[in-house]
């Protein structure tokens, strides 16, 4: 997306960051923590949760400057939200994020969406140990520590859930973006493992998007050709990813599942990443 970021400003909150600190009253609303929730796909997911009436803890690794569509949605909905800056390069920081949210809102989150991710370009012939560890730290170790803290912090008896954002490539991995792919495969493993171990207190599911928000690496003609390569003849929209997240948030009888929202891409094997195809 090419939307401009806007400065951090809590909208619809009981008090701003310069006022006296204290817990924000959120009676009657579920509280969702969305990592990487200030921009791109994370921002679309956060906006959908706001429209559904949830209060929001929005995480950013280096800032919480909101994409303009998200800022507008929060303002229109009167959403109570706060931003939290935590660098997941050190996964131990992630575990502390749950406590920070609980201290600010007066209780821990009911919903955790692990959307934050890093993405790099490497293959087996040039990947480094540092590449592997940096991707694993952000894309799997941090969600693991968040899951640990989310599950162990004292909480109410209502439905609590975790949704991990994966990638359709986990079904047919290719050689591109190796460190990223391996870390997403590990996150898929966390989804299955934690879903089994955390029942009945916490439900754990995942959404696996396909090519959704194009980067500048793609042009319009290439996107049109890629769309026709999908089994459904269409690419998913970011709002459809968010709809899948909302379904899992409300699906109180569902755990241990991964929803692929990818135009059917996970059913086929592609030799290269989409950015290298249809040029």
Backbone as JSON, one array per atom type, in Angstrom:
{
  "sequence": "XXXXXXXXXXXXXXXXXXXXXXXXXXXXXXXXXXXXXXXXXXXXXXXXXXXXXXXXXXXXXXXXXXXXXXXXXXXXXXXXXXXXXXXXXXXXXXXXXXXXXXXXXXXXXXXXXXXXXXXXXXXXXXXXXXXXXXXXXXXXXXXXXXXXXXXXXXXXXXXXXXXXXXXXXXXXXXXXXXXXXXXXXXXXXXXXXXXXXXXXXXXXXXXXXXXXXXXXXXXXXXXXXXXXXXXXXXXXXXXXXXXXXXXXXXXXXXXXXXXXXXXXXXXXXXXXXXXXXXX",
  "N": [[0.84, -1.2, 0.0], [0.34, 2.3, -0.59], [-0.2, 4.21, 1.26], [0.16, 7.04, 3.36], [1.9, 7.2, 6.47], [0.69, 8.15, 9.72], [1.24, 10.23, 12.61], [1.66, 8.72, 15.89], [-1.24, 8.57, 17.8], [-3.49, 8.18, 20.32], [-6.78, 7.16, 19.85], [-10.09, 7.72, 20.83], [-9.54, 6.93, 23.39], [-9.48, 6.75, 26.98], [-7.66, 8.41, 28.12], [-4.8, 10.31, 27.13], [-1.28, 9.68, 26.32], [0.16, 11.54, 27.75], [-1.26, 12.12, 29.94], [-2.28, 11.33, 33.33], [-1.04, 8.2, 34.29], [-2.67, 5.01, 34.15], [-5.06, 2.31, 34.37], [-7.05, 1.62, 31.53], [-10.52, 1.78, 31.25], [-12.38, -0.89, 29.97], [-14.76, -2.25, 29.99], [-17.04, -4.74, 28.95], [-16.03, -5.01, 26.4], [-13.99, -6.95, 24.21], [-10.47, -7.32, 24.28], [-7.99, -6.92, 21.93], [-4.75, -7.81, 20.97], [-2.63, -6.91, 18.46], [0.11, -7.79, 16.75], [2.53, -6.0, 14.88], [0.51, -4.4, 14.03], [0.05, -1.84, 13.05], [0.31, -1.21, 10.39], [0.14, -2.04, 6.82], [-0.81, -5.43, 6.2], [-1.28, -6.15, 8.87], [-2.39, -3.78, 9.8], [-4.81, -3.73, 8.37], [-6.08, -5.93, 9.48], [-6.25, -5.04, 12.15], [-7.99, -2.85, 11.77], [-10.33, -4.18, 10.98], [-10.93, -5.59, 13.32], [-11.43, -3.42, 14.99], [-13.76, -2.39, 13.78], [-15.43, -4.45, 14.43], [-15.9, -3.96, 17.04], [-13.98, -4.29, 19.01], [-11.56, -3.43, 21.55], [-8.18, -2.2, 21.19], [-4.78, -3.18, 21.35], [-2.03, -2.09, 19.85], [0.78, -3.14, 18.28], [4.11, -2.22, 17.34], [7.33, -2.74, 15.93], [9.28, -0.74, 15.87], [7.98, 1.69, 15.85], [4.69, 3.14, 16.23], [3.29, 4.32, 14.16], [0.44, 4.95, 12.39], [-1.0, 3.45, 9.46], [-2.86, 5.42, 7.18], [-5.53, 4.63, 6.58], [-6.16, 3.02, 8.73], [-5.92, 4.76, 10.94], [-8.07, 6.48, 10.34], [-10.23, 4.7, 10.51], [-10.14, 3.94, 13.24], [-10.72, 6.38, 14.4], [-13.28, 6.93, 13.37], [-14.72, 4.79, 14.45], [-14.5, 5.26, 17.1], [-12.7, 3.87, 18.61], [-11.1, 2.4, 21.38], [-7.75, 2.49, 21.99], [-4.26, 1.65, 22.27], [-0.8, 2.21, 21.63], [2.12, 0.15, 21.4], [5.54, -0.17, 21.55], [7.82, -2.52, 20.78], [10.74, -4.27, 20.24], [11.12, -7.11, 18.43], [13.43, -8.36, 17.75], [14.9, -9.23, 19.87], [13.6, -11.85, 21.31], [12.81, -12.17, 23.98], [11.81, -9.75, 24.72], [9.26, -9.83, 23.7], [7.75, -11.43, 25.39], [7.37, -9.74, 27.54], [5.58, -7.93, 26.54], [2.87, -8.68, 26.82], [2.44, -8.26, 29.56], [2.81, -5.49, 29.65], [0.62, -4.6, 28.15], [-1.46, -5.56, 29.75], [-1.05, -4.05, 32.06], [-1.61, -1.49, 31.15], [-4.28, -1.6, 30.24], [-5.57, -2.75, 32.33], [-6.2, -5.41, 32.38], [-5.29, -8.57, 30.87], [-4.93, -9.23, 27.29], [-7.69, -10.57, 25.37], [-7.57, -11.61, 22.89], [-5.06, -12.57, 20.66], [-3.2, -11.66, 17.92], [-0.77, -12.79, 15.96], [0.9, -11.15, 13.86], [3.11, -9.66, 13.09], [6.1, -9.66, 11.17], [9.24, -10.46, 9.58], [10.9, -10.22, 6.42], [13.01, -11.47, 4.04], [15.47, -11.7, 1.37], [16.85, -14.56, 0.33], [18.6, -17.6, -0.44], [19.37, -21.13, -0.4], [22.03, -21.25, -1.22], [23.15, -18.86, -0.43], [22.25, -18.07, 2.05], [22.72, -16.98, 5.41], [23.83, -17.74, 8.76], [23.09, -15.69, 10.43], [20.94, -14.54, 9.0], [19.08, -16.64, 9.23], [18.68, -16.8, 12.03], [17.75, -14.22, 12.67], [15.3, -14.09, 11.29], [13.97, -16.24, 12.47], [13.82, -15.36, 15.11], [12.02, -13.14, 15.02], [9.79, -14.13, 13.57], [9.02, -16.56, 14.65], [10.12, -17.22, 17.28], [9.43, -14.94, 18.84], [6.5, -14.91, 18.58], [6.15, -17.33, 19.94], [7.01, -16.77, 22.57], [5.16, -14.8, 23.17], [2.82, -16.32, 23.06], [3.27, -18.05, 25.2], [3.27, -16.2, 27.38], [0.69, -15.11, 27.08], [-0.9, -17.33, 27.6], [-0.3, -17.98, 30.21], [-0.68, -15.82, 31.9], [-2.76, -14.48, 34.48], [-6.22, -14.59, 33.82], [-9.62, -13.96, 32.72], [-12.58, -16.05, 32.43], [-13.69, -16.18, 29.96], [-13.91, -16.74, 26.34], [-10.79, -17.13, 24.91], [-8.3, -16.47, 22.5], [-5.79, -17.23, 19.99], [-4.43, -16.16, 16.96], [-2.36, -17.01, 14.41], [-0.46, -15.6, 11.78], [0.35, -17.05, 8.87], [1.66, -18.38, 5.84], [0.82, -19.17, 2.53], [2.73, -20.68, 1.24], [3.73, -22.64, 2.89], [2.71, -25.16, 2.4], [3.76, -25.99, -0.05], [6.79, -25.5, -0.19], [9.25, -23.4, -1.75], [12.5, -22.53, -3.11], [13.11, -19.85, -2.66], [13.55, -16.94, -0.5], [14.46, -18.29, 1.86], [15.07, -18.24, 4.69], [12.87, -16.84, 5.73], [10.78, -18.59, 4.9], [11.38, -20.98, 6.32], [11.05, -20.05, 8.92], [8.32, -19.48, 8.96], [7.28, -22.03, 8.57], [8.05, -23.1, 11.0], [6.43, -21.54, 12.67], [3.95, -22.5, 11.91], [4.17, -25.04, 13.0], [4.23, -24.31, 15.71], [1.6, -23.42, 15.95], [0.07, -25.8, 15.73], [1.15, -27.3, 17.87], [0.73, -25.67, 20.19], [-2.03, -25.36, 20.1], [-2.89, -27.88, 20.8], [-1.8, -28.18, 23.36], [-2.85, -26.12, 24.91], [-5.59, -26.28, 25.19], [-8.41, -26.54, 27.44], [-8.37, -23.81, 27.74], [-7.32, -21.85, 25.97], [-7.8, -21.12, 22.58], [-6.13, -21.9, 19.53], [-5.36, -20.92, 16.34], [-4.75, -20.45, 12.79], [-4.14, -18.27, 9.97], [-3.42, -18.5, 6.59], [-2.22, -16.52, 4.27], [-2.2, -15.84, 0.7], [-0.48, -14.24, -2.03], [-1.01, -10.93, -1.46], [-0.86, -8.05, -0.62], [0.77, -6.19, -2.75], [4.23, -5.48, -3.21], [6.58, -2.89, -4.27], [8.06, -4.46, -6.01], [6.47, -5.69, -7.84], [4.59, -5.23, -10.9], [1.64, -3.86, -12.52], [0.83, -5.39, -14.78], [2.14, -7.8, -14.33], [0.88, -8.6, -11.95], [-1.7, -9.05, -12.9], [-1.28, -11.25, -14.55], [-0.35, -13.11, -12.69], [-2.64, -13.4, -11.17], [-4.26, -14.87, -12.87], [-2.94, -17.25, -12.76], [-3.71, -18.44, -10.4], [-5.57, -21.08, -8.87], [-8.29, -20.38, -8.47], [-8.45, -18.26, -10.16], [-8.13, -15.74, -9.19], [-6.68, -13.33, -6.94], [-6.3, -13.07, -3.36], [-7.88, -10.53, -1.35], [-6.77, -8.08, 1.02], [-8.7, -7.49, 2.93], [-10.15, -9.82, 2.95], [-8.45, -11.58, 4.19], [-8.52, -10.46, 6.74], [-11.21, -10.94, 7.32], [-11.16, -13.71, 7.63], [-9.59, -13.89, 9.93], [-11.36, -12.64, 11.74], [-13.44, -14.5, 11.69], [-12.19, -16.71, 12.97], [-11.69, -15.56, 15.43], [-14.25, -15.46, 16.49], [-15.12, -18.06, 16.37], [-15.87, -20.18, 18.48], [-15.8, -22.93, 18.8], [-13.67, -23.89, 17.42], [-10.38, -24.96, 17.0], [-6.83, -25.38, 16.42], [-6.72, -25.15, 13.66], [-5.9, -24.21, 10.27], [-6.61, -21.68, 8.08], [-6.57, -21.23, 4.69], [-6.25, -18.48, 2.71], [-6.01, -17.67, -0.25], [-6.6, -17.78, -2.94], [-6.48, -20.38, -3.71], [-3.84, -21.09, -4.03], [-2.2, -22.67, -2.39], [-2.63, -25.26, -3.17], [-1.1, -25.84, -5.31], [2.21, -26.27, -6.68], [4.84, -24.0, -6.93], [7.67, -23.01, -8.76], [9.29, -20.83, -8.13], [9.33, -17.87, -6.02], [6.44, -15.71, -6.12], [7.17, -13.17, -6.97], [9.09, -13.53, -8.87], [7.85, -14.68, -11.0], [5.93, -14.66, -14.06], [6.96, -12.38, -15.3]],
  "CA": [[0.0, 0.0, 0.0], [1.11, 3.53, -0.67], [-0.79, 5.19, 2.15], [1.12, 7.69, 4.23], [1.73, 6.98, 7.89], [0.34, 9.31, 10.52], [1.88, 10.11, 13.91], [0.96, 8.03, 16.96], [-2.2, 9.36, 18.56], [-4.54, 7.28, 20.74], [-8.09, 7.66, 19.46], [-11.16, 7.11, 21.58], [-9.03, 6.43, 24.65], [-9.92, 7.5, 28.15], [-6.66, 9.45, 28.37], [-3.65, 10.22, 26.24], [-0.06, 9.24, 26.97], [0.74, 12.56, 28.61], [-2.08, 12.27, 31.13], [-1.91, 10.46, 34.43], [-1.09, 6.79, 33.91], [-3.66, 4.2, 34.83], [-5.72, 1.35, 33.51], [-8.15, 2.13, 30.73], [-11.71, 0.95, 31.43], [-12.87, -1.46, 28.72], [-15.82, -3.18, 30.35], [-17.97, -5.11, 27.89], [-15.35, -5.16, 25.12], [-12.82, -7.81, 24.19], [-9.24, -6.61, 23.99], [-7.16, -7.64, 20.97], [-3.37, -7.38, 20.73], [-2.23, -7.24, 17.09], [1.51, -7.44, 16.53], [2.65, -5.41, 13.55], [-0.86, -4.0, 13.72], [-0.07, -0.43, 12.69], [0.5, -0.96, 8.97], [-0.01, -3.12, 5.86], [-1.84, -6.42, 6.52], [-1.61, -6.03, 10.28], [-3.29, -2.64, 9.94], [-6.12, -4.13, 7.85], [-6.65, -6.8, 10.51], [-6.61, -4.19, 13.29], [-9.18, -2.08, 11.41], [-11.48, -5.08, 11.01], [-11.25, -5.84, 14.73], [-12.04, -2.19, 15.5], [-15.13, -2.33, 13.27], [-16.19, -5.47, 15.15], [-16.17, -3.48, 18.39], [-12.94, -4.66, 19.97], [-10.49, -2.5, 21.91], [-6.97, -2.64, 20.52], [-3.39, -2.91, 21.68], [-1.39, -2.14, 18.54], [2.24, -3.25, 18.44], [5.05, -1.98, 16.26], [8.68, -3.06, 16.38], [10.09, 0.47, 16.02], [7.07, 2.82, 16.06], [3.29, 2.79, 16.02], [2.69, 5.27, 13.23], [-0.63, 4.2, 11.76], [-1.43, 3.7, 8.1], [-3.94, 6.41, 7.23], [-6.85, 3.98, 6.61], [-6.38, 2.52, 10.09], [-6.19, 5.92, 11.79], [-9.41, 6.94, 10.05], [-11.17, 3.72, 11.05], [-10.16, 4.05, 14.7], [-11.41, 7.61, 14.76], [-14.7, 6.78, 13.03], [-15.33, 3.81, 15.33], [-14.29, 5.65, 18.5], [-12.03, 2.7, 19.2], [-10.14, 2.61, 22.46], [-6.54, 1.79, 21.59], [-2.96, 2.14, 22.71], [0.33, 1.67, 20.87], [3.22, -0.43, 22.19], [6.74, -0.37, 20.72], [8.68, -3.58, 21.32], [11.58, -4.84, 19.18], [11.12, -8.56, 18.54], [14.76, -8.92, 17.46], [15.16, -9.97, 21.1], [12.29, -12.44, 21.6], [12.41, -12.02, 25.37], [11.0, -8.54, 24.81], [7.89, -10.15, 23.35], [7.05, -11.95, 26.58], [7.02, -8.61, 28.4], [4.52, -7.13, 25.92], [1.58, -9.03, 27.42], [2.35, -7.57, 30.85], [2.63, -4.06, 29.38], [-0.77, -4.39, 27.74], [-2.31, -5.8, 30.92], [-0.9, -2.93, 32.98], [-2.25, -0.29, 30.58], [-5.72, -1.76, 30.11], [-6.15, -3.29, 33.56], [-6.34, -6.86, 32.23], [-4.57, -9.03, 29.68], [-5.77, -9.32, 26.09], [-8.51, -11.77, 25.12], [-7.26, -12.04, 21.52], [-3.69, -12.27, 20.23], [-2.96, -11.9, 16.51], [0.66, -12.73, 15.68], [0.99, -10.71, 12.47], [4.42, -9.05, 12.81], [7.02, -10.58, 10.49], [10.28, -9.9, 8.74], [10.93, -10.9, 5.14], [14.25, -11.15, 3.35], [15.76, -12.4, 0.12], [17.99, -15.46, 0.45], [18.41, -18.97, -0.88], [20.28, -22.04, 0.3], [23.42, -21.01, -1.59], [23.71, -17.62, 0.13], [21.7, -17.76, 3.36], [23.69, -16.97, 6.51], [23.29, -18.08, 10.08], [22.44, -14.49, 10.95], [19.64, -14.48, 8.34], [18.2, -17.65, 9.82], [18.35, -16.48, 13.43], [16.94, -13.0, 12.73], [13.93, -14.42, 10.88], [13.37, -17.11, 13.48], [13.52, -14.55, 16.3], [10.82, -12.31, 14.83], [8.64, -14.83, 12.98], [8.59, -17.73, 15.43], [10.44, -17.17, 18.71], [8.61, -13.91, 19.48], [5.15, -15.44, 18.79], [6.17, -18.38, 20.97], [7.06, -16.13, 23.89], [3.85, -14.16, 23.37], [1.87, -17.39, 23.36], [3.56, -18.47, 26.58], [2.78, -15.18, 28.32], [-0.76, -15.01, 26.91], [-1.55, -18.5, 28.19], [0.0, -18.15, 31.63], [-1.08, -14.67, 32.69], [-4.12, -14.64, 35.01], [-7.23, -14.01, 32.94], [-10.99, -14.36, 33.0], [-13.0, -17.38, 31.98], [-14.27, -16.07, 28.63], [-13.19, -17.33, 25.22], [-9.54, -16.47, 24.58], [-7.8, -17.14, 21.3], [-4.59, -16.78, 19.3], [-4.41, -16.4, 15.52], [-1.04, -16.8, 13.82], [-0.48, -15.34, 10.35], [1.34, -17.9, 8.21], [1.88, -18.09, 4.43], [0.37, -20.33, 1.77], [3.88, -21.45, 0.75], [4.12, -23.72, 3.81], [2.31, -26.45, 1.84], [4.68, -26.32, -1.15], [7.9, -24.55, -0.1], [10.21, -23.3, -2.83], [13.84, -22.19, -2.62], [13.3, -18.42, -2.41], [13.28, -16.43, 0.85], [14.58, -19.51, 2.66], [14.98, -17.99, 6.13], [11.47, -16.52, 5.99], [9.96, -19.79, 4.74], [11.63, -21.88, 7.43], [10.47, -19.49, 10.15], [6.86, -19.64, 8.88], [7.03, -23.44, 8.83], [8.15, -23.26, 12.45], [5.24, -20.94, 13.26], [2.87, -23.47, 11.69], [4.35, -26.06, 14.03], [3.77, -23.74, 16.98], [0.14, -23.39, 15.93], [-0.45, -27.14, 16.04], [1.59, -27.73, 19.2], [0.08, -24.89, 21.25], [-3.46, -25.66, 20.08], [-3.08, -29.13, 21.53], [-1.4, -28.09, 24.77], [-3.52, -25.04, 25.64], [-7.02, -26.52, 25.4], [-9.51, -25.77, 26.83], [-8.32, -22.4, 28.13], [-6.99, -20.95, 24.86], [-7.88, -21.67, 21.23], [-5.04, -21.43, 18.68], [-5.59, -21.19, 14.93], [-3.88, -19.67, 11.9], [-4.57, -17.88, 8.63], [-2.28, -18.54, 5.66], [-2.54, -15.73, 3.08], [-1.39, -15.87, -0.51], [-0.04, -12.91, -2.45], [-2.14, -10.07, -1.09], [-0.5, -6.64, -0.75], [1.97, -6.2, -3.59], [5.3, -4.53, -2.95], [7.03, -2.27, -5.53], [8.7, -5.44, -6.88], [5.48, -6.15, -8.82], [3.88, -4.21, -11.66], [0.22, -4.19, -12.73], [0.7, -6.47, -15.74], [2.56, -9.03, -13.66], [-0.18, -8.98, -11.01], [-2.82, -9.59, -13.67], [-0.9, -12.59, -15.01], [-0.32, -13.97, -11.5], [-4.02, -13.67, -10.79], [-4.76, -15.95, -13.72], [-2.26, -18.49, -12.37], [-4.31, -19.0, -9.21], [-6.64, -22.03, -9.18], [-9.57, -19.69, -8.52], [-8.38, -17.17, -11.11], [-8.16, -14.44, -8.5], [-5.84, -13.18, -5.76], [-7.07, -12.62, -2.2], [-7.8, -9.15, -0.89], [-6.37, -8.0, 2.43], [-9.9, -7.52, 3.76], [-10.57, -11.21, 3.08], [-7.6, -12.14, 5.25], [-9.07, -9.97, 7.99], [-12.46, -11.66, 7.55], [-10.81, -15.02, 8.15], [-9.19, -13.68, 11.32], [-12.57, -12.4, 12.53], [-14.15, -15.77, 11.84], [-11.52, -17.51, 13.98], [-11.9, -14.89, 16.72], [-15.6, -15.75, 16.98], [-15.44, -19.49, 16.21], [-15.52, -20.7, 19.81], [-15.66, -24.39, 18.75], [-12.61, -24.2, 16.45], [-8.98, -24.79, 17.4], [-5.89, -26.21, 15.71], [-7.0, -25.1, 12.22], [-5.29, -23.19, 9.42], [-7.44, -21.27, 6.95], [-5.81, -20.69, 3.56], [-6.97, -17.45, 1.96], [-4.91, -17.53, -1.2], [-7.03, -18.08, -4.3], [-6.18, -21.78, -3.98], [-2.42, -21.25, -4.37], [-1.54, -23.72, -1.61], [-2.86, -26.56, -3.8], [-0.15, -26.0, -6.41], [3.62, -26.04, -6.4], [5.45, -22.99, -7.8], [9.13, -23.16, -8.73], [9.9, -19.64, -7.54], [8.4, -16.95, -5.38], [5.6, -15.02, -7.1], [7.8, -11.96, -7.51], [9.95, -13.92, -9.99], [7.04, -15.33, -12.02], [5.06, -13.84, -14.95], [7.59, -11.09, -15.64]],
  "C": [[0.87, 1.25, 0.0], [0.56, 4.62, 0.24], [0.27, 5.76, 3.07], [0.83, 7.33, 5.68], [1.33, 8.28, 8.57], [0.95, 9.14, 11.89], [1.0, 9.35, 14.89], [0.02, 8.99, 17.69], [-3.33, 8.44, 19.0], [-5.91, 7.9, 20.47], [-9.17, 6.96, 20.26], [-10.72, 6.55, 22.91], [-9.52, 7.3, 25.8], [-8.94, 8.63, 28.46], [-5.5, 9.25, 27.41], [-2.4, 9.88, 27.01], [0.56, 10.28, 27.89], [-0.08, 12.77, 29.87], [-1.65, 11.25, 32.16], [-2.07, 9.0, 34.03], [-2.13, 6.06, 34.73], [-4.33, 3.28, 33.85], [-6.88, 2.0, 32.78], [-9.37, 1.23, 30.92], [-12.24, 0.44, 30.1], [-13.96, -2.49, 28.99], [-16.71, -3.45, 29.14], [-17.33, -5.28, 26.53], [-14.2, -6.14, 25.25], [-11.62, -6.99, 23.74], [-8.37, -7.46, 23.08], [-5.79, -7.0, 20.88], [-2.98, -7.86, 19.34], [-0.77, -6.82, 16.92], [1.69, -7.01, 15.07], [1.33, -4.83, 13.08], [-1.04, -2.57, 13.28], [-0.03, -0.19, 11.19], [0.28, -2.23, 8.15], [-1.07, -4.13, 6.33], [-2.24, -6.36, 7.99], [-2.57, -4.89, 10.54], [-4.69, -2.95, 9.45], [-6.83, -5.01, 8.87], [-7.09, -5.97, 11.72], [-7.87, -3.39, 13.0], [-10.43, -2.95, 11.45], [-11.89, -5.4, 12.44], [-11.89, -4.62, 15.36], [-13.49, -2.09, 15.05], [-16.03, -3.35, 13.96], [-16.41, -5.12, 16.61], [-15.13, -3.81, 19.44], [-12.06, -3.45, 20.31], [-9.18, -3.07, 21.4], [-5.69, -2.22, 21.23], [-2.61, -3.14, 20.39], [0.13, -2.09, 18.72], [2.96, -2.85, 17.16], [6.45, -2.24, 16.77], [9.52, -1.82, 16.64], [9.25, 1.73, 16.22], [5.65, 2.3, 15.9], [2.6, 3.89, 15.21], [1.69, 4.52, 12.37], [-0.75, 4.51, 10.28], [-2.69, 4.55, 8.15], [-5.32, 5.76, 7.29], [-7.17, 3.49, 8.01], [-6.69, 3.67, 11.05], [-7.61, 6.43, 11.59], [-10.45, 6.0, 10.64], [-11.27, 3.82, 12.57], [-10.91, 5.29, 15.15], [-12.91, 7.49, 14.51], [-15.41, 5.84, 14.01], [-15.26, 4.22, 16.81], [-13.59, 4.55, 19.28], [-11.05, 3.12, 20.28], [-8.88, 1.81, 22.11], [-5.32, 2.44, 22.21], [-1.88, 1.48, 21.85], [1.44, 1.22, 21.79], [4.39, -0.72, 21.24], [7.64, -1.38, 21.42], [9.43, -4.21, 20.15], [11.68, -6.34, 19.38], [12.45, -9.18, 18.13], [15.3, -9.67, 18.67], [13.84, -10.57, 21.54], [11.85, -12.34, 23.06], [11.59, -10.76, 25.57], [9.52, -8.84, 24.56], [7.1, -10.63, 24.56], [6.59, -10.82, 27.48], [5.86, -7.79, 27.84], [3.16, -7.43, 26.53], [1.39, -8.31, 28.75], [2.15, -6.07, 30.66], [1.19, -3.75, 28.99], [-1.7, -4.54, 28.94], [-2.24, -4.62, 31.89], [-1.63, -1.7, 32.46], [-3.76, -0.4, 30.55], [-6.38, -2.34, 31.36], [-6.44, -4.78, 33.5], [-5.63, -7.29, 30.96], [-5.49, -9.12, 28.47], [-6.54, -10.64, 26.03], [-8.14, -12.41, 23.79], [-5.82, -11.64, 21.23], [-3.57, -12.64, 18.76], [-1.47, -11.7, 16.25], [0.85, -12.45, 14.19], [2.36, -10.15, 12.11], [5.35, -10.08, 12.17], [8.12, -9.79, 9.8], [10.43, -10.8, 7.52], [12.19, -10.48, 4.4], [14.44, -11.99, 2.11], [17.02, -13.26, 0.31], [17.59, -16.83, -0.07], [19.46, -19.84, -0.2], [21.74, -21.74, -0.02], [24.0, -19.73, -1.01], [23.15, -17.25, 1.5], [22.81, -17.83, 4.42], [23.02, -17.38, 7.8], [22.56, -16.88, 10.68], [21.06, -14.3, 10.31], [18.65, -15.42, 9.02], [17.76, -17.25, 11.22], [17.49, -15.23, 13.53], [15.49, -13.29, 12.34], [13.24, -15.29, 11.93], [12.97, -16.31, 14.72], [12.2, -13.82, 16.15], [9.6, -13.15, 14.46], [8.18, -16.05, 13.75], [8.88, -17.6, 16.92], [9.6, -16.13, 19.44], [7.16, -14.37, 19.63], [5.1, -16.55, 19.84], [6.18, -17.78, 22.36], [5.76, -15.4, 24.2], [2.79, -15.19, 23.73], [2.04, -17.88, 24.79], [2.98, -17.48, 27.58], [1.26, -15.06, 28.28], [-1.46, -16.13, 27.66], [-1.37, -18.59, 29.69], [-0.43, -16.98, 32.49], [-2.48, -14.89, 33.23], [-5.13, -13.92, 34.14], [-8.6, -14.53, 33.33], [-11.32, -15.71, 32.39], [-13.64, -17.34, 30.6], [-13.4, -16.7, 27.57], [-11.95, -16.5, 24.9], [-8.91, -17.22, 23.41], [-6.56, -16.45, 20.75], [-4.75, -17.12, 17.83], [-3.03, -16.04, 15.0], [-1.18, -16.58, 12.32], [0.69, -16.08, 9.71], [1.56, -17.45, 6.77], [1.49, -19.35, 3.66], [1.53, -21.23, 1.31], [4.25, -22.61, 1.66], [3.71, -25.09, 3.29], [3.23, -26.92, 0.73], [5.85, -25.35, -1.12], [8.76, -24.58, -1.36], [11.52, -22.79, -2.26], [14.06, -20.73, -2.29], [12.95, -18.05, -0.97], [13.35, -17.57, 1.87], [14.4, -19.25, 4.15], [13.55, -17.66, 6.54], [10.61, -17.78, 5.95], [10.15, -20.75, 5.91], [11.0, -21.37, 8.72], [8.95, -19.6, 10.15], [6.47, -21.11, 9.06], [7.1, -23.73, 10.33], [6.93, -22.68, 13.15], [4.02, -21.83, 13.05], [2.96, -24.6, 12.71], [3.92, -25.58, 15.4], [2.25, -23.73, 17.06], [-0.43, -24.74, 16.34], [-0.1, -27.56, 17.47], [0.84, -27.0, 20.3], [-1.42, -25.11, 21.26], [-3.76, -26.9, 20.9], [-2.83, -28.95, 23.03], [-2.2, -27.06, 25.57], [-5.03, -25.24, 25.79], [-7.27, -26.92, 26.85], [-9.43, -24.27, 27.08], [-8.12, -21.45, 26.95], [-7.13, -21.72, 23.54], [-6.73, -21.07, 20.39], [-5.32, -21.88, 17.25], [-4.65, -20.32, 14.09], [-4.61, -19.33, 10.61], [-3.33, -17.86, 7.76], [-2.64, -17.78, 4.39], [-1.68, -16.14, 1.89], [-0.88, -14.47, -0.8], [-1.19, -11.94, -2.29], [-1.82, -8.6, -1.33], [0.83, -6.57, -1.5], [2.96, -5.13, -3.14], [5.69, -3.89, -4.28], [7.75, -3.23, -6.47], [7.78, -5.9, -8.0], [4.96, -4.96, -9.62], [2.47, -4.72, -11.98], [0.05, -5.35, -13.7], [1.08, -7.81, -15.12], [1.48, -9.52, -12.7], [-1.37, -9.59, -11.74], [-2.52, -11.01, -14.14], [-0.85, -13.56, -13.83], [-1.73, -14.34, -11.06], [-4.58, -14.84, -11.59], [-4.08, -17.3, -13.42], [-2.89, -19.17, -11.17], [-5.41, -20.0, -9.6], [-8.02, -21.39, -9.26], [-9.59, -18.54, -9.52], [-8.46, -15.81, -10.47], [-7.17, -14.49, -7.33], [-6.69, -12.73, -4.58], [-6.88, -11.14, -1.94], [-7.44, -9.14, 0.59], [-7.57, -8.08, 3.35], [-10.42, -8.95, 3.93], [-9.71, -11.95, 4.1], [-8.15, -11.73, 6.61], [-10.39, -10.66, 8.33], [-12.2, -13.05, 8.13], [-10.37, -14.93, 9.61], [-10.42, -13.47, 12.2], [-13.37, -13.67, 12.72], [-13.52, -16.59, 12.97], [-11.64, -16.89, 15.37], [-13.23, -15.31, 17.32], [-15.96, -17.22, 16.96], [-15.04, -20.24, 17.47], [-15.37, -22.22, 19.85], [-14.53, -24.83, 17.84], [-11.24, -23.96, 17.08], [-8.11, -25.73, 16.58], [-6.05, -26.18, 14.2], [-6.2, -23.99, 11.54], [-6.2, -22.92, 8.24], [-6.55, -20.66, 5.88], [-6.7, -19.72, 2.8], [-6.01, -16.99, 0.88], [-5.31, -17.78, -2.64], [-6.75, -19.51, -4.7], [-4.71, -22.07, -4.23], [-1.75, -22.39, -3.62], [-1.71, -25.11, -2.22], [-1.89, -26.84, -4.94], [1.27, -25.72, -5.94], [4.17, -25.05, -7.42], [6.97, -23.07, -7.65], [9.84, -22.02, -8.02], [8.86, -18.86, -6.78], [7.65, -16.17, -6.45], [6.29, -13.81, -7.73], [8.68, -12.27, -8.72], [9.16, -14.51, -11.17], [6.29, -14.29, -12.86], [5.67, -12.48, -15.27], [7.67, -10.92, -17.16]]
}
